[in-house]
């Protein structure tokens, strides 16, 4: 990584588009400093070189989990914590990064892909954030109640009412129907297709959107293949506790 600090940023990001996001996290828009080097801007803008190197390394480390089922060894709450971490990454870092690139495209561009994204992306971002908050406020809150009931071996009336109102199976079905959040963006960008003549920022954006869709698909697999089965086991466990307290046969 050290050797890359003296390469022009446009070459650095063209070779590895993920570094555009790392620079953005440091407050640097790669397309505004295309001819500079990371070493040069670090001294000019009080840019933290160590943090840049650390974040660049982390970008590869967090991709090491290739199979959602490797998370099966963890509890439902730990899996949920991991998903919450990814939610924060999506909402607070990834989406603002995409939005920043899109907003900085020339408003007079006659490229339909750009004009369509400028119009549609804010709606996509709003809907996506709403979906995340809804999942955190309802599904994850419900799972925490289930975990607490099992841990204490005592089921509150609040949890009983919640279990009458909804179920993990219903959450799971709703989630399966809602899985393709990127369909609209994918359509507007013609499957994220770009041309050799396109600007670096457009090529990086399409690369990132494609990678983001992969991350969302992986995220959905963790929920469908790991979290929901564990959650269903928890819910059944709570029903058993309730049944025992009522002396069910």
N, C-alpha and C positions, 0 to 999 in steps of 0.2 A: 504493500500500500504506500509506503514512504516514497518509492520511486515515481508514483503517479502524481505527487504533489507539484511537480514542475512541468506537467503536460498541460497544454491549453485546455480549458474546461470543455470547450466544444468537442474536442477529440476524446476527452475523458468520458463525457456523458454519451457520446455517440457509440463508444465501445462498450459502455456499461450504463444503460439508462437508469438503473436503480440509484446511481449516485446523484441524479438530479433531485430525487426526493431527500437524500441525505443533506444536500446543500440547502434545500428549502427549509429543512428543520433547523438549520443554523441561520436562517434569515437571508439566505443568498439565492436569488433567482438566477439559475444557470445561464439562461438566455440573455440576461443583461450583462453578463461578465464572460461572454463566450471566448474572448481572446485572452483573458487573464488566466493565471494559474491559481490553484488552491493556495500555494505558498504565498503568492503575491497578495491575494485578497485577505489572507489571514493577518498580515501586518497592517493593511490599510483599514480594515473594518473590525479590528479586535476580534477576529474570527478564531474560535477555539480549535486548533489543529488536533489536539489529543481527542477531543470529543468527536470531531469529524471522523478520525480513524476508528474510534471505538464504535460509532454508529454504523459506519460502513461495514465493519466486521459483523456487527449484530444483524444487519440486513441479511446476511447469509446464514447466521446461526439460527435465527428464528424460522428459517425455511427447512430445517433439518428434519422436522416431524413430517414424514411422508405418508404415513398411514394413520388415520384417525383411531384405529383400534389399538394403537400403542398407548393411547390414553385410558384404556380400559382398566389399567392397574390403579387408577386414581379414583377417589370418591366422586360422587355426583357433584358435591359442592366444590371440589377442586377443579373439576372439569368446567363448572359454571364460572369459577373465578378466571380460568384461562379464557373462556369465551367473552367475559366482561372486559378483560384486558384487550382483546382483539376489537371489541366494540369501541373502546376508547381510541384505539389506534385508527380505526376507520373514520370515526366521527370527528376527532380532534386533529388528525394529521393527514390522513389520506385524502378525504374529501376536500378539505381546504386547499390542499396542494393542487388537485385537479382543477378546482374552481379558480385558483389564482392564475394558472396557465390559460384557462379559457377566457377569463376576463381580460387578460393582457393581449389577446389576439386583436389585431387591427379591426376596429368597428366597421371600417369600410370594405372589409374583405368580401370578395364575390365568391369565395369558396363555400358552397352550400353546407359542407360538413361543419365548418366553423360557425356559420350563422345559425344553423340548427342547434348546435351544442350551446351556443350563447343563450338561445331561447329556452331550450329544454332542460339543461343541466340543473339550474336552480330548483326546478320542480322535482327532479329526480332526487336531489340532495335533501330537500325538505321531506319528501315521502320516506326516504331511507332513514333519516334521523328519527322520524316519528315511529317507524317500525322498530327501530332499536330500543327507543325509550319504552315503547309498549311492551316489548319482550322483557325488558329489565323490570318494569313496574308490575307486570302481571305474572308471567311464567316464572321468572327467577324468584320473585317474592313468594310465590306459591311453593316452590321447591324448598326455600328456606324454612317455611312453616312446616312442611313435611319432615324435614331433617330435625327440626326442633322437637316436634311431636315424638319422633322415634327415639331421639336422645333422652328425652325426659320420660318416655313411656307414658305420656299423658297427653291427651288430645283436647285442645281448647275448643270451645263452642264456635269460635271464629273460624278455625280450620274446618270443622265439620260443615259449617255453612258454605265455605269456599269449595269443599269437595262436592257438595250438592249442586253448586253452580257450574262447575267445570270439571274436567278430567284431563289426565295426561294424554289419553287417546285423542281427545278433541283438540288439544294443543298441537299434537303431532300431525293430525290430519290437516289442520289449518296451515301448519308450517309447510307441509308438502305441497299444498296448493299455491303457496306464496313464494316458492323457492327461486323463481327466475326474475330477480329484481333488475337485471341488466338487459332485459329483452329490448326495451325501447332505445337505450343508448347503443346497443349492438346494431340495431336496425339503422339508426341515424348515421353510423360510421361505416356502414357496409362491412360488418364483421371486423371492425378496427383495421381496415385495409388502408395502407398509405403508399405513396409513390416515392421513388428515389428523389424526385424533385421537391418533395414537401420539406418544409422548414424543420429544423432539429426539434423545436418545441412541439410541433404537431406529431412528429414521429415518436418522441418520448411520451407524449400524452396517450397516444394510441397503444403504445407498449404497456404503459401503466394501467390503462383501462382493461386491457386484456388480462394482465396479471391480477388486477383487482377482482375480475370475474372468477379467475381460478381460486383466489383466496376465499371468495364468497362461497364457491362450490365446496371447497374443503371445509369451511366453517359449517355449512349446512350438513355435510357428512358427519362431522363431529356431533352435531345436535341429533341427527336422525339415527346414527349407528351406535353412539355412545351415551349421550345425555338422556335421550328419551327412554331407552331400555332401563337405565339406572333409575330414572325418575319413576317409571312404572313400578319397578320393584319397591321403591320407597313408598309409593302410594298404596300398593297392596299391603305393605308392612303396616302402614297406619290403619288400614281397614281391619287388619288382624287385631291390632291393639284395641280398636273400637269394639270389635266383636267380643273379645275377651272381657272387656269392661262391662258388656251387656249380657255376658254368659250365653252367647250364641251357641247353637249346636254346630 
